[in-house]
Amino acid sequence: MPDSLGQTWGGLAALLAGGLLGGVFFGGLWWTVRRGASSPTPARWFLGSLAVRTAIVLAGFHAVGAGQPLRLGLCLVGFLLARAIVLRVTRPTAAAIGPPCD
Protein backbone atom coordinates (compact mmCIF):
# COMPACT_ATOMS: atom_id res chain seq x y z
CA MET A 1 0.00 0.00 0.00
CA PRO A 2 2.62 2.62 0.88
CA ASP A 3 4.42 1.94 -2.42
CA SER A 4 1.32 2.66 -4.52
CA LEU A 5 0.65 5.83 -2.53
CA GLY A 6 4.21 6.98 -3.20
CA GLN A 7 3.76 6.27 -6.91
CA THR A 8 0.52 8.25 -6.92
CA TRP A 9 2.16 11.28 -5.32
CA GLY A 10 5.18 10.93 -7.61
CA GLY A 11 2.90 10.81 -10.65
CA LEU A 12 0.95 13.84 -9.48
CA ALA A 13 4.19 15.73 -8.87
CA ALA A 14 5.39 14.81 -12.38
CA LEU A 15 2.11 16.02 -13.88
CA LEU A 16 2.34 19.32 -12.00
CA ALA A 17 6.01 19.73 -12.92
CA GLY A 18 5.12 19.20 -16.57
CA GLY A 19 2.42 21.84 -16.25
CA LEU A 20 4.91 24.26 -14.77
CA LEU A 21 7.45 23.53 -17.51
CA GLY A 22 4.76 23.98 -20.15
CA GLY A 23 3.69 27.26 -18.58
CA VAL A 24 7.26 28.51 -18.65
CA PHE A 25 7.81 27.36 -22.24
CA PHE A 26 4.58 28.54 -23.85
CA GLY A 27 4.16 31.59 -21.64
CA GLY A 28 7.73 32.54 -22.51
CA LEU A 29 6.95 32.05 -26.18
CA TRP A 30 3.92 34.36 -25.91
CA TRP A 31 6.01 36.96 -24.09
CA THR A 32 8.80 36.68 -26.68
CA VAL A 33 6.43 37.19 -29.60
CA ARG A 34 5.01 40.30 -27.98
CA ARG A 35 8.46 41.72 -27.21
CA GLY A 36 10.23 40.56 -30.34
CA ALA A 37 7.61 41.89 -32.74
CA SER A 38 8.36 45.48 -31.76
CA SER A 39 12.10 45.06 -31.28
CA PRO A 40 14.69 46.41 -33.74
CA THR A 41 16.49 43.03 -33.41
CA PRO A 42 13.76 40.37 -33.34
CA ALA A 43 16.09 37.53 -34.32
CA ARG A 44 18.03 37.95 -31.07
CA TRP A 45 14.82 37.79 -29.06
CA PHE A 46 13.51 34.71 -30.82
CA LEU A 47 16.76 32.74 -30.91
CA GLY A 48 17.75 33.68 -27.38
CA SER A 49 14.33 32.86 -26.03
CA LEU A 50 14.25 29.55 -27.88
CA ALA A 51 17.61 28.54 -26.43
CA VAL A 52 16.68 29.49 -22.86
CA ARG A 53 13.18 27.96 -22.97
CA THR A 54 14.44 24.73 -24.53
CA ALA A 55 17.28 24.40 -22.02
CA ILE A 56 14.88 24.88 -19.10
CA VAL A 57 12.39 22.35 -20.44
CA LEU A 58 15.01 19.72 -21.29
CA ALA A 59 16.62 20.04 -17.87
CA GLY A 60 13.20 19.81 -16.23
CA PHE A 61 12.17 16.73 -18.21
CA HIS A 62 15.50 15.10 -17.42
CA ALA A 63 15.11 15.81 -13.70
CA VAL A 64 11.47 14.73 -13.52
CA GLY A 65 11.80 11.67 -15.75
CA ALA A 66 14.83 10.25 -13.92
CA GLY A 67 14.73 7.09 -16.04
CA GLN A 68 11.09 6.36 -15.23
CA PRO A 69 8.91 6.27 -18.35
CA LEU A 70 5.64 6.73 -16.44
CA ARG A 71 6.82 9.94 -14.78
CA LEU A 72 8.23 11.19 -18.07
CA GLY A 73 4.89 10.50 -19.78
CA LEU A 74 2.93 12.26 -17.05
CA CYS A 75 5.30 15.21 -17.28
CA LEU A 76 4.62 15.36 -21.03
CA VAL A 77 0.85 15.26 -20.42
CA GLY A 78 1.18 18.17 -17.99
CA PHE A 79 3.29 20.04 -20.52
CA LEU A 80 0.63 19.63 -23.22
CA LEU A 81 -2.17 20.60 -20.82
CA ALA A 82 -0.26 23.78 -20.03
CA ARG A 83 -0.08 24.50 -23.75
CA ALA A 84 -3.87 24.32 -24.00
CA ILE A 85 -4.25 26.57 -20.96
CA VAL A 86 -1.78 29.19 -22.26
CA LEU A 87 -3.51 29.18 -25.64
CA ARG A 88 -6.86 29.82 -23.98
CA VAL A 89 -5.57 32.50 -21.61
CA THR A 90 -3.68 34.42 -24.31
CA ARG A 91 -6.42 34.22 -26.95
CA PRO A 92 -7.11 37.69 -28.33
CA THR A 93 -10.56 39.14 -27.75
CA ALA A 94 -12.88 40.02 -30.64
CA ALA A 95 -12.29 43.73 -29.99
CA ALA A 96 -8.52 43.26 -30.30
CA ILE A 97 -8.84 41.41 -33.59
CA GLY A 98 -11.01 44.09 -35.23
CA PRO A 99 -13.87 43.93 -37.69
CA PRO A 100 -13.71 41.33 -40.49
CA CYS A 101 -12.41 42.49 -43.85
CA ASP A 102 -14.74 42.13 -46.82
Secondary structure, DSSP 8 states (H G I E B T S, - for coil): -HHHHHHHHHHHHHHHHHHHHHHHHHHHHHHHHHHHHTSS-HHHHHHHHHHHHHHHHHHHHHHHHTT-HHHHHHHHHHHHHHHHHHHHHT---HHHH-S---
